[in-house]
Amino acid sequence: MVWFHAFFTVFLFALFIAIVLWAFSPRRKKAFDEAARLPLEDKRGDHP
């Protein structure tokens, strides 16, 4: 059972590193910048 806990810990750590690398990847910058501006964009018909 100890080997399972060790394997699971290493697996979760590797998953965490993969998510961090994906989130800070330069290829994702454009998509994240567009998503960050969404709340600030005005569209016609939004205001009464």
HTML snippet that shows the backbone in 3Dmol.js (N, CA, C, O; Angstrom):
<script src="https://3Dmol.org/build/3Dmol-min.js"></script>
<div id="view" style="width:600px;height:400px;position:relative"></div>
<script>
const pdb = `
ATOM      1  N   MET A   1       0.816  -1.195   0.000  1.00  0.00           N
ATOM      2  CA  MET A   1       0.000   0.000   0.000  1.00  0.00           C
ATOM      3  C   MET A   1       0.858   1.256   0.000  1.00  0.00           C
ATOM      4  O   MET A   1       0.434   2.291  -0.515  1.00  0.00           O
ATOM      5  N   VAL A   2       2.042   1.184   0.562  1.00  0.00           N
ATOM      6  CA  VAL A   2       2.923   2.348   0.599  1.00  0.00           C
ATOM      7  C   VAL A   2       3.331   2.740  -0.813  1.00  0.00           C
ATOM      8  O   VAL A   2       3.420   3.928  -1.123  1.00  0.00           O
ATOM      9  N   TRP A   3       3.583   1.751  -1.679  1.00  0.00           N
ATOM     10  CA  TRP A   3       3.989   2.059  -3.050  1.00  0.00           C
ATOM     11  C   TRP A   3       2.885   2.794  -3.794  1.00  0.00           C
ATOM     12  O   TRP A   3       3.168   3.642  -4.639  1.00  0.00           O
ATOM     13  N   PHE A   4       1.618   2.474  -3.485  1.00  0.00           N
ATOM     14  CA  PHE A   4       0.499   3.159  -4.126  1.00  0.00           C
ATOM     15  C   PHE A   4       0.477   4.632  -3.744  1.00  0.00           C
ATOM     16  O   PHE A   4       0.277   5.490  -4.604  1.00  0.00           O
ATOM     17  N   HIS A   5       0.679   4.933  -2.478  1.00  0.00           N
ATOM     18  CA  HIS A   5       0.692   6.322  -2.026  1.00  0.00           C
ATOM     19  C   HIS A   5       1.856   7.085  -2.659  1.00  0.00           C
ATOM     20  O   HIS A   5       1.702   8.240  -3.058  1.00  0.00           O
ATOM     21  N   ALA A   6       3.001   6.450  -2.748  1.00  0.00           N
ATOM     22  CA  ALA A   6       4.159   7.095  -3.367  1.00  0.00           C
ATOM     23  C   ALA A   6       3.898   7.351  -4.849  1.00  0.00           C
ATOM     24  O   ALA A   6       4.176   8.440  -5.350  1.00  0.00           O
ATOM     25  N   PHE A   7       3.371   6.365  -5.540  1.00  0.00           N
ATOM     26  CA  PHE A   7       3.064   6.529  -6.957  1.00  0.00           C
ATOM     27  C   PHE A   7       2.022   7.618  -7.164  1.00  0.00           C
ATOM     28  O   PHE A   7       2.168   8.449  -8.061  1.00  0.00           O
ATOM     29  N   PHE A   8       0.985   7.625  -6.356  1.00  0.00           N
ATOM     30  CA  PHE A   8      -0.082   8.614  -6.475  1.00  0.00           C
ATOM     31  C   PHE A   8       0.453  10.019  -6.214  1.00  0.00           C
ATOM     32  O   PHE A   8       0.058  10.961  -6.902  1.00  0.00           O
ATOM     33  N   THR A   9       1.333  10.177  -5.244  1.00  0.00           N
ATOM     34  CA  THR A   9       1.939  11.474  -4.955  1.00  0.00           C
ATOM     35  C   THR A   9       2.770  11.962  -6.134  1.00  0.00           C
ATOM     36  O   THR A   9       2.673  13.127  -6.522  1.00  0.00           O
ATOM     37  N   VAL A  10       3.575  11.091  -6.700  1.00  0.00           N
ATOM     38  CA  VAL A  10       4.392  11.462  -7.858  1.00  0.00           C
ATOM     39  C   VAL A  10       3.498  11.797  -9.050  1.00  0.00           C
ATOM     40  O   VAL A  10       3.774  12.745  -9.785  1.00  0.00           O
ATOM     41  N   PHE A  11       2.439  11.029  -9.243  1.00  0.00           N
ATOM     42  CA  PHE A  11       1.508  11.288 -10.339  1.00  0.00           C
ATOM     43  C   PHE A  11       0.846  12.657 -10.192  1.00  0.00           C
ATOM     44  O   PHE A  11       0.775  13.412 -11.162  1.00  0.00           O
ATOM     45  N   LEU A  12       0.367  12.984  -9.008  1.00  0.00           N
ATOM     46  CA  LEU A  12      -0.277  14.279  -8.789  1.00  0.00           C
ATOM     47  C   LEU A  12       0.708  15.433  -8.937  1.00  0.00           C
ATOM     48  O   LEU A  12       0.343  16.493  -9.447  1.00  0.00           O
ATOM     49  N   PHE A  13       1.936  15.244  -8.503  1.00  0.00           N
ATOM     50  CA  PHE A  13       2.954  16.280  -8.664  1.00  0.00           C
ATOM     51  C   PHE A  13       3.243  16.506 -10.148  1.00  0.00           C
ATOM     52  O   PHE A  13       3.356  17.650 -10.590  1.00  0.00           O
ATOM     53  N   ALA A  14       3.361  15.434 -10.913  1.00  0.00           N
ATOM     54  CA  ALA A  14       3.596  15.560 -12.353  1.00  0.00           C
ATOM     55  C   ALA A  14       2.412  16.239 -13.041  1.00  0.00           C
ATOM     56  O   ALA A  14       2.602  17.044 -13.953  1.00  0.00           O
ATOM     57  N   LEU A  15       1.206  15.921 -12.613  1.00  0.00           N
ATOM     58  CA  LEU A  15       0.019  16.566 -13.162  1.00  0.00           C
ATOM     59  C   LEU A  15       0.015  18.056 -12.843  1.00  0.00           C
ATOM     60  O   LEU A  15      -0.319  18.870 -13.704  1.00  0.00           O
ATOM     61  N   PHE A  16       0.377  18.416 -11.637  1.00  0.00           N
ATOM     62  CA  PHE A  16       0.461  19.819 -11.241  1.00  0.00           C
ATOM     63  C   PHE A  16       1.474  20.566 -12.103  1.00  0.00           C
ATOM     64  O   PHE A  16       1.191  21.664 -12.584  1.00  0.00           O
ATOM     65  N   ILE A  17       2.645  19.981 -12.300  1.00  0.00           N
ATOM     66  CA  ILE A  17       3.678  20.611 -13.122  1.00  0.00           C
ATOM     67  C   ILE A  17       3.182  20.776 -14.560  1.00  0.00           C
ATOM     68  O   ILE A  17       3.424  21.810 -15.182  1.00  0.00           O
ATOM     69  N   ALA A  18       2.496  19.774 -15.086  1.00  0.00           N
ATOM     70  CA  ALA A  18       1.969  19.853 -16.450  1.00  0.00           C
ATOM     71  C   ALA A  18       0.948  20.974 -16.583  1.00  0.00           C
ATOM     72  O   ALA A  18       0.951  21.691 -17.584  1.00  0.00           O
ATOM     73  N   ILE A  19       0.078  21.138 -15.599  1.00  0.00           N
ATOM     74  CA  ILE A  19      -0.925  22.202 -15.645  1.00  0.00           C
ATOM     75  C   ILE A  19      -0.260  23.568 -15.556  1.00  0.00           C
ATOM     76  O   ILE A  19      -0.655  24.492 -16.267  1.00  0.00           O
ATOM     77  N   VAL A  20       0.733  23.711 -14.702  1.00  0.00           N
ATOM     78  CA  VAL A  20       1.450  24.987 -14.582  1.00  0.00           C
ATOM     79  C   VAL A  20       2.148  25.322 -15.892  1.00  0.00           C
ATOM     80  O   VAL A  20       2.091  26.466 -16.344  1.00  0.00           O
ATOM     81  N   LEU A  21       2.803  24.348 -16.507  1.00  0.00           N
ATOM     82  CA  LEU A  21       3.474  24.597 -17.784  1.00  0.00           C
ATOM     83  C   LEU A  21       2.470  24.966 -18.869  1.00  0.00           C
ATOM     84  O   LEU A  21       2.750  25.831 -19.699  1.00  0.00           O
ATOM     85  N   TRP A  22       1.317  24.328 -18.876  1.00  0.00           N
ATOM     86  CA  TRP A  22       0.282  24.652 -19.855  1.00  0.00           C
ATOM     87  C   TRP A  22      -0.245  26.070 -19.635  1.00  0.00           C
ATOM     88  O   TRP A  22      -0.433  26.824 -20.590  1.00  0.00           O
ATOM     89  N   ALA A  23      -0.480  26.423 -18.384  1.00  0.00           N
ATOM     90  CA  ALA A  23      -1.057  27.729 -18.077  1.00  0.00           C
ATOM     91  C   ALA A  23      -0.109  28.873 -18.412  1.00  0.00           C
ATOM     92  O   ALA A  23      -0.560  29.941 -18.826  1.00  0.00           O
ATOM     93  N   PHE A  24       1.175  28.674 -18.246  1.00  0.00           N
ATOM     94  CA  PHE A  24       2.136  29.738 -18.498  1.00  0.00           C
ATOM     95  C   PHE A  24       2.822  29.601 -19.853  1.00  0.00           C
ATOM     96  O   PHE A  24       3.817  30.277 -20.115  1.00  0.00           O
ATOM     97  N   SER A  25       2.304  28.740 -20.707  1.00  0.00           N
ATOM     98  CA  SER A  25       2.882  28.536 -22.031  1.00  0.00           C
ATOM     99  C   SER A  25       2.677  29.789 -22.884  1.00  0.00           C
ATOM    100  O   SER A  25       1.584  30.357 -22.886  1.00  0.00           O
ATOM    101  N   PRO A  26       3.700  30.224 -23.601  1.00  0.00           N
ATOM    102  CA  PRO A  26       3.547  31.390 -24.478  1.00  0.00           C
ATOM    103  C   PRO A  26       2.490  31.166 -25.566  1.00  0.00           C
ATOM    104  O   PRO A  26       1.903  32.133 -26.051  1.00  0.00           O
ATOM    105  N   ARG A  27       2.240  29.937 -25.952  1.00  0.00           N
ATOM    106  CA  ARG A  27       1.223  29.661 -26.972  1.00  0.00           C
ATOM    107  C   ARG A  27      -0.183  29.986 -26.471  1.00  0.00           C
ATOM    108  O   ARG A  27      -1.067  30.258 -27.284  1.00  0.00           O
ATOM    109  N   ARG A  28      -0.412  29.967 -25.177  1.00  0.00           N
ATOM    110  CA  ARG A  28      -1.736  30.216 -24.605  1.00  0.00           C
ATOM    111  C   ARG A  28      -1.977  31.681 -24.276  1.00  0.00           C
ATOM    112  O   ARG A  28      -3.090  32.047 -23.898  1.00  0.00           O
ATOM    113  N   LYS A  29      -0.958  32.529 -24.411  1.00  0.00           N
ATOM    114  CA  LYS A  29      -1.064  33.926 -23.996  1.00  0.00           C
ATOM    115  C   LYS A  29      -2.202  34.651 -24.711  1.00  0.00           C
ATOM    116  O   LYS A  29      -2.967  35.367 -24.064  1.00  0.00           O
ATOM    117  N   LYS A  30      -2.331  34.487 -26.013  1.00  0.00           N
ATOM    118  CA  LYS A  30      -3.371  35.192 -26.759  1.00  0.00           C
ATOM    119  C   LYS A  30      -4.767  34.808 -26.261  1.00  0.00           C
ATOM    120  O   LYS A  30      -5.612  35.679 -26.058  1.00  0.00           O
ATOM    121  N   ALA A  31      -5.008  33.531 -26.067  1.00  0.00           N
ATOM    122  CA  ALA A  31      -6.321  33.078 -25.603  1.00  0.00           C
ATOM    123  C   ALA A  31      -6.622  33.599 -24.203  1.00  0.00           C
ATOM    124  O   ALA A  31      -7.750  34.002 -23.920  1.00  0.00           O
ATOM    125  N   PHE A  32      -5.631  33.593 -23.333  1.00  0.00           N
ATOM    126  CA  PHE A  32      -5.847  34.084 -21.973  1.00  0.00           C
ATOM    127  C   PHE A  32      -6.037  35.599 -21.954  1.00  0.00           C
ATOM    128  O   PHE A  32      -6.826  36.107 -21.157  1.00  0.00           O
ATOM    129  N   ASP A  33      -5.327  36.329 -22.817  1.00  0.00           N
ATOM    130  CA  ASP A  33      -5.518  37.778 -22.899  1.00  0.00           C
ATOM    131  C   ASP A  33      -6.927  38.113 -23.386  1.00  0.00           C
ATOM    132  O   ASP A  33      -7.559  39.032 -22.866  1.00  0.00           O
ATOM    133  N   GLU A  34      -7.417  37.381 -24.371  1.00  0.00           N
ATOM    134  CA  GLU A  34      -8.783  37.599 -24.853  1.00  0.00           C
ATOM    135  C   GLU A  34      -9.802  37.293 -23.754  1.00  0.00           C
ATOM    136  O   GLU A  34     -10.769  38.036 -23.585  1.00  0.00           O
ATOM    137  N   ALA A  35      -9.599  36.234 -23.025  1.00  0.00           N
ATOM    138  CA  ALA A  35     -10.516  35.874 -21.943  1.00  0.00           C
ATOM    139  C   ALA A  35     -10.481  36.906 -20.818  1.00  0.00           C
ATOM    140  O   ALA A  35     -11.499  37.159 -20.174  1.00  0.00           O
ATOM    141  N   ALA A  36      -9.318  37.499 -20.582  1.00  0.00           N
ATOM    142  CA  ALA A  36      -9.197  38.496 -19.521  1.00  0.00           C
ATOM    143  C   ALA A  36      -9.946  39.779 -19.871  1.00  0.00           C
ATOM    144  O   ALA A  36     -10.407  40.490 -18.979  1.00  0.00           O
ATOM    145  N   ARG A  37     -10.071  40.078 -21.162  1.00  0.00           N
ATOM    146  CA  ARG A  37     -10.761  41.302 -21.581  1.00  0.00           C
ATOM    147  C   ARG A  37     -12.271  41.135 -21.706  1.00  0.00           C
ATOM    148  O   ARG A  37     -12.979  42.134 -21.838  1.00  0.00           O
ATOM    149  N   LEU A  38     -12.779  39.933 -21.670  1.00  0.00           N
ATOM    150  CA  LEU A  38     -14.212  39.703 -21.866  1.00  0.00           C
ATOM    151  C   LEU A  38     -15.108  40.517 -20.925  1.00  0.00           C
ATOM    152  O   LEU A  38     -16.083  41.098 -21.401  1.00  0.00           O
ATOM    153  N   PRO A  39     -14.837  40.591 -19.639  1.00  0.00           N
ATOM    154  CA  PRO A  39     -15.734  41.356 -18.756  1.00  0.00           C
ATOM    155  C   PRO A  39     -15.726  42.856 -19.039  1.00  0.00           C
ATOM    156  O   PRO A  39     -16.662  43.555 -18.652  1.00  0.00           O
ATOM    157  N   LEU A  40     -14.708  43.356 -19.695  1.00  0.00           N
ATOM    158  CA  LEU A  40     -14.589  44.791 -19.928  1.00  0.00           C
ATOM    159  C   LEU A  40     -15.176  45.232 -21.260  1.00  0.00           C
ATOM    160  O   LEU A  40     -15.319  46.431 -21.496  1.00  0.00           O
ATOM    161  N   GLU A  41     -15.516  44.304 -22.127  1.00  0.00           N
ATOM    162  CA  GLU A  41     -16.035  44.655 -23.444  1.00  0.00           C
ATOM    163  C   GLU A  41     -17.508  45.004 -23.354  1.00  0.00           C
ATOM    164  O   GLU A  41     -18.288  44.328 -22.683  1.00  0.00           O
ATOM    165  N   ASP A  42     -17.873  46.081 -24.050  1.00  0.00           N
ATOM    166  CA  ASP A  42     -19.274  46.485 -24.145  1.00  0.00           C
ATOM    167  C   ASP A  42     -19.827  46.001 -25.472  1.00  0.00           C
ATOM    168  O   ASP A  42     -19.158  46.067 -26.503  1.00  0.00           O
ATOM    169  N   LYS A  43     -21.040  45.520 -25.430  1.00  0.00           N
ATOM    170  CA  LYS A  43     -21.720  45.115 -26.651  1.00  0.00           C
ATOM    171  C   LYS A  43     -23.008  45.904 -26.743  1.00  0.00           C
ATOM    172  O   LYS A  43     -23.610  46.250 -25.726  1.00  0.00           O
ATOM    173  N   ARG A  44     -23.422  46.184 -27.948  1.00  0.00           N
ATOM    174  CA  ARG A  44     -24.670  46.930 -28.130  1.00  0.00           C
ATOM    175  C   ARG A  44     -25.830  46.116 -27.572  1.00  0.00           C
ATOM    176  O   ARG A  44     -25.909  44.902 -27.762  1.00  0.00           O
ATOM    177  N   GLY A  45     -26.713  46.803 -26.889  1.00  0.00           N
ATOM    178  CA  GLY A  45     -27.863  46.132 -26.318  1.00  0.00           C
ATOM    179  C   GLY A  45     -27.665  45.675 -24.882  1.00  0.00           C
ATOM    180  O   GLY A  45     -28.598  45.175 -24.254  1.00  0.00           O
ATOM    181  N   ASP A  46     -26.455  45.843 -24.359  1.00  0.00           N
ATOM    182  CA  ASP A  46     -26.214  45.451 -22.971  1.00  0.00           C
ATOM    183  C   ASP A  46     -26.807  46.446 -21.984  1.00  0.00           C
ATOM    184  O   ASP A  46     -27.160  46.083 -20.862  1.00  0.00           O
ATOM    185  N   HIS A  47     -26.915  47.708 -22.407  1.00  0.00           N
ATOM    186  CA  HIS A  47     -27.388  48.763 -21.504  1.00  0.00           C
ATOM    187  C   HIS A  47     -28.845  49.080 -21.799  1.00  0.00           C
ATOM    188  O   HIS A  47     -29.245  49.116 -22.963  1.00  0.00           O
ATOM    189  N   PRO A  48     -29.642  49.310 -20.768  1.00  0.00           N
ATOM    190  CA  PRO A  48     -31.067  49.641 -20.992  1.00  0.00           C
ATOM    191  C   PRO A  48     -31.256  51.027 -21.564  1.00  0.00           C
ATOM    192  O   PRO A  48     -32.388  51.446 -21.805  1.00  0.00           O
TER     193      PRO A  48
END
`;
const viewer = $3Dmol.createViewer("view");
viewer.addModel(pdb, "pdb");
viewer.setStyle({}, {cartoon: {color: "spectrum"}});
viewer.zoomTo();
viewer.render();
</script>
